Amino acid sequence: MDLNLSGKRAVVCGSTQGIGKASAVELALLGAHVTLIARNEDKLKEVRAILPTQNGQQHDYLVGDFTKPEELKMTIEEYARKTTAHILVNNTGGPAAGPALEARLDEFVAAFASHLICNQILVQALVPGMKKENYGRIINVISTSVKVPIRGLGVSNTIRGAVANWSKTLSVELAPFGITVNNVLPGASMTARLESILKNRASKSEKSIDEVTQEMIAEIPAGRISEPHEVAAAIAFLAAPAAGYINGVNIPVDGGRTGSL
């Protein structure tokens, strides 16, 4: 099985914590040069310093804020003029919790911009280089909510669904150029995002965080919450040559929790 990413360049978004950080590490372990993207430069430097370099990789970073699409556009277009990326991991923090009916209009607009619009900006900048190399892997970190909406995450459910359909459309358009587009759907993974959700549920239910955590675990056949590196392993595989015929799919990484095929 060919998992070798030597000579490949991966752009990983939201890479200073959680699944994004774990993905950057896994891709570097497979030999890729990694470009980190996040808004905190100090944290970017910290992550770059821990990335494996056993194959002489050269890692770098871009400071990018996904709440400012136009600034991100200028940053990534300048990067693409000088650098060819073979792999793009689209990953950014999810919208705040709450019912869809109670969400403000600007919450939908902001989430659409930071997720779908920013993904589109990155893809448009990087795909020309992928086409020239006849190798591209676009991997979107979304949510199991694209299969079964999650109660209390109205804005997130809506926007994640939009990203999933955008991704499927792109997978058809880009397949002739050796480029695949897939979605990884994390279930409960111990990240800052999950901690925020658990705190919110505990506050609303007047239960302890441990109680709501155990309730969540009870719904997972695997009987535990995953670690970010377990989601990152799926992302790294999809980025590899071995996954070249996997295209346009949603892959839950959720311990069997999602109640659909």
C-alpha positions as CSV (number, residue, x, y, z in Angstrom):
1,M,0.0,0.0,0.0
2,D,1.4,3.3,-1.1
3,L,1.1,5.8,1.8
4,N,4.3,7.8,0.9
5,L,3.8,11.5,0.7
6,S,7.4,12.4,0.1
7,G,7.7,15.4,-2.2
8,K,4.0,16.3,-1.6
9,R,3.0,19.6,0.0
10,A,-0.1,19.7,2.3
11,V,-2.0,22.8,3.4
12,V,-3.7,22.2,6.7
13,C,-6.3,24.6,8.0
14,G,-7.1,25.2,11.7
15,S,-3.8,23.4,12.4
16,T,-2.9,24.9,15.9
17,Q,-5.1,22.5,17.8
18,G,-7.4,19.5,17.7
19,I,-7.9,17.6,14.5
20,G,-6.1,20.1,12.4
21,K,-2.9,19.9,14.4
22,A,-3.1,16.1,14.6
23,S,-3.6,16.0,10.8
24,A,-0.5,18.1,10.2
25,V,1.5,15.7,12.3
26,E,0.2,12.6,10.6
27,L,0.8,14.1,7.1
28,A,4.4,15.0,8.1
29,L,5.0,11.5,9.4
30,L,4.1,10.2,5.9
31,G,6.7,12.5,4.4
32,A,4.7,15.6,3.3
33,H,5.9,19.1,3.6
34,V,3.2,20.9,5.6
35,T,1.9,24.5,5.4
36,L,-0.1,25.3,8.5
37,I,-2.9,27.9,8.4
38,A,-4.5,29.5,11.5
39,R,-4.9,33.0,12.9
40,N,-2.5,32.8,15.9
41,E,1.1,33.1,14.7
42,D,2.7,32.2,18.0
43,K,0.8,28.9,18.1
44,L,1.6,28.3,14.4
45,K,5.3,28.6,15.3
46,E,4.9,26.1,18.2
47,V,3.2,23.5,15.9
48,R,5.7,23.9,13.1
49,A,8.5,23.3,15.7
50,I,7.1,19.8,16.6
51,L,6.4,18.6,13.1
52,P,8.5,15.6,12.0
53,T,11.3,16.3,9.6
54,Q,12.9,12.9,9.2
55,N,12.7,13.1,5.4
56,G,14.1,16.6,5.1
57,Q,10.7,18.2,4.9
58,Q,10.4,22.0,5.0
59,H,7.3,23.1,6.9
60,D,6.0,26.6,6.9
61,Y,2.8,28.5,7.9
62,L,0.4,31.2,6.8
63,V,-1.5,33.5,9.1
64,G,-5.1,33.4,8.0
65,D,-8.4,34.3,9.7
66,F,-11.5,32.5,8.4
67,T,-13.7,35.3,9.6
68,K,-12.0,37.5,7.0
69,P,-12.4,35.8,3.6
70,E,-11.0,38.6,1.5
71,E,-7.8,38.7,3.6
72,L,-7.5,34.9,3.3
73,K,-8.0,35.2,-0.4
74,M,-5.0,37.6,-0.8
75,T,-2.9,35.4,1.4
76,I,-3.5,32.1,-0.3
77,E,-3.3,33.6,-3.8
78,E,0.1,35.0,-3.1
79,Y,1.2,31.6,-1.7
80,A,-0.1,29.7,-4.7
81,R,1.9,31.9,-7.1
82,K,5.1,30.6,-5.5
83,T,4.1,27.1,-4.2
84,T,2.3,24.1,-5.5
85,A,0.2,22.2,-2.9
86,H,-1.0,18.7,-3.6
87,I,-3.2,18.3,-0.5
88,L,-5.7,20.6,1.1
89,V,-7.3,19.9,4.5
90,N,-10.2,22.2,5.0
91,N,-10.9,22.5,8.7
92,T,-12.2,25.3,10.9
93,G,-14.1,25.8,14.1
94,G,-17.8,25.2,14.1
95,P,-20.6,27.7,14.7
96,A,-22.0,28.3,18.2
97,A,-24.6,25.8,19.5
98,G,-28.3,26.6,19.5
99,P,-31.6,25.7,17.8
100,A,-31.9,26.7,14.1
101,L,-35.2,28.6,14.8
102,E,-33.5,30.9,17.3
103,A,-30.4,31.6,15.2
104,R,-29.8,35.1,14.0
105,L,-29.5,35.7,10.2
106,D,-26.0,37.0,10.7
107,E,-25.0,33.7,12.3
108,F,-25.9,31.8,9.2
109,V,-24.1,34.3,7.0
110,A,-20.9,34.3,9.1
111,A,-20.8,30.5,9.2
112,F,-21.4,30.2,5.5
113,A,-18.5,32.6,4.9
114,S,-16.0,31.0,7.2
115,H,-16.8,27.5,6.0
116,L,-18.0,27.3,2.5
117,I,-16.7,30.6,1.1
118,C,-13.3,30.1,2.6
119,N,-13.1,26.6,1.4
120,Q,-14.0,27.8,-2.1
121,I,-11.3,30.5,-1.9
122,L,-8.6,27.9,-1.0
123,V,-9.7,25.5,-3.6
124,Q,-9.7,28.0,-6.4
125,A,-6.2,29.1,-5.5
126,L,-4.7,25.7,-5.1
127,V,-6.4,23.5,-7.7
128,P,-4.5,24.9,-10.7
129,G,-1.3,23.6,-9.2
130,M,-2.9,20.2,-8.5
131,K,-4.0,20.0,-12.1
132,K,-0.5,20.5,-13.3
133,E,0.8,17.8,-11.0
134,N,-2.1,15.5,-11.9
135,Y,-2.4,14.9,-8.2
136,G,-4.7,16.5,-5.7
137,R,-6.5,15.6,-2.5
138,I,-9.1,17.9,-1.0
139,I,-10.3,16.7,2.4
140,N,-13.0,18.5,4.2
141,V,-13.4,18.0,7.9
142,I,-17.1,18.4,8.5
143,S,-19.4,16.5,10.9
144,T,-21.6,13.5,11.2
145,S,-24.5,16.0,11.1
146,V,-24.4,15.8,7.3
147,K,-25.9,12.3,7.7
148,V,-28.0,12.8,10.9
149,P,-28.5,16.3,12.1
150,I,-27.4,16.9,15.7
151,R,-30.0,18.4,18.0
152,G,-29.0,21.8,19.3
153,L,-26.6,22.6,16.5
154,G,-28.9,24.3,14.0
155,V,-26.5,26.6,12.2
156,S,-23.8,24.0,12.1
157,N,-26.1,21.3,10.7
158,T,-27.2,23.7,7.9
159,I,-23.8,24.9,6.9
160,R,-22.1,21.5,7.1
161,G,-24.8,20.1,4.7
162,A,-24.0,22.9,2.3
163,V,-20.2,22.1,2.4
164,A,-20.9,18.4,1.9
165,N,-22.9,19.0,-1.3
166,W,-20.3,21.5,-2.5
167,S,-17.7,18.8,-2.0
168,K,-19.7,16.2,-3.9
169,T,-20.1,18.6,-6.8
170,L,-16.4,19.4,-6.9
171,S,-15.5,15.7,-6.8
172,V,-17.2,15.1,-10.1
173,E,-15.7,18.2,-11.7
174,L,-12.1,17.5,-10.6
175,A,-11.9,13.7,-10.9
176,P,-10.5,13.8,-14.5
177,F,-7.5,15.7,-13.3
178,G,-6.4,13.2,-10.7
179,I,-7.9,15.2,-7.9
180,T,-10.2,13.6,-5.3
181,V,-12.6,15.5,-2.9
182,N,-13.8,13.7,0.2
183,N,-15.3,14.6,3.6
184,V,-14.3,13.2,6.9
185,L,-17.0,13.3,9.5
186,P,-15.7,13.3,13.1
187,G,-18.0,12.1,15.8
188,A,-17.2,12.9,19.4
189,S,-13.5,13.8,19.5
190,M,-11.8,15.4,22.5
191,T,-11.2,18.8,21.1
192,A,-11.8,22.4,22.3
193,R,-15.0,22.3,20.2
194,L,-16.4,19.2,22.0
195,E,-15.5,20.7,25.4
196,S,-17.5,23.8,24.5
197,I,-20.5,21.7,23.5
198,L,-20.3,19.6,26.7
199,K,-20.1,22.8,28.8
200,N,-23.1,24.2,27.0
201,R,-25.2,21.0,27.5
202,A,-24.2,20.8,31.2
203,S,-25.3,24.5,31.7
204,K,-28.6,24.0,30.0
205,S,-29.4,20.7,31.7
206,E,-28.1,21.7,35.1
207,K,-25.9,18.6,35.1
208,S,-22.2,18.2,35.6
209,I,-19.9,18.0,32.7
210,D,-19.0,14.5,33.7
211,E,-22.7,13.5,33.6
212,V,-23.3,14.9,30.1
213,T,-20.0,13.3,28.9
214,Q,-21.1,9.9,30.1
215,E,-24.5,10.4,28.4
216,M,-22.6,11.1,25.1
217,I,-20.4,8.0,25.6
218,A,-23.4,5.9,26.2
219,E,-24.5,6.6,22.6
220,I,-21.2,5.5,21.1
221,P,-20.9,1.8,20.3
222,A,-17.1,2.0,20.8
223,G,-17.8,3.1,24.4
224,R,-15.4,6.1,24.3
225,I,-14.7,9.5,22.9
226,S,-12.0,9.5,20.2
227,E,-8.7,11.3,20.2
228,P,-7.9,13.8,17.4
229,H,-5.1,11.6,16.0
230,E,-7.7,8.9,15.2
231,V,-9.6,11.3,13.0
232,A,-6.3,12.5,11.5
233,A,-5.4,9.0,10.5
234,A,-8.4,8.8,8.2
235,I,-7.4,12.2,6.7
236,A,-3.9,11.1,6.1
237,F,-5.0,8.0,4.4
238,L,-7.3,9.9,2.0
239,A,-4.3,12.2,1.2
240,A,-2.1,9.2,0.2
241,P,-1.6,7.7,-3.3
242,A,-3.4,4.6,-2.1
243,A,-6.7,6.4,-1.8
244,G,-6.7,7.7,-5.4
245,Y,-9.9,5.9,-6.3
246,I,-11.9,7.0,-3.3
247,N,-13.8,10.1,-4.3
248,G,-16.9,12.1,-3.4
249,V,-17.7,10.2,-0.2
250,N,-18.5,11.1,3.4
251,I,-16.5,9.0,5.9
252,P,-17.7,9.0,9.5
253,V,-15.0,8.5,12.1
254,D,-17.3,8.2,15.1
255,G,-17.0,4.8,16.8
256,G,-20.2,3.6,15.1
257,R,-22.4,6.3,16.6
258,T,-24.1,7.6,13.4
259,G,-27.5,6.0,12.9
260,S,-27.3,5.6,9.1
261,L,-25.2,3.9,6.5
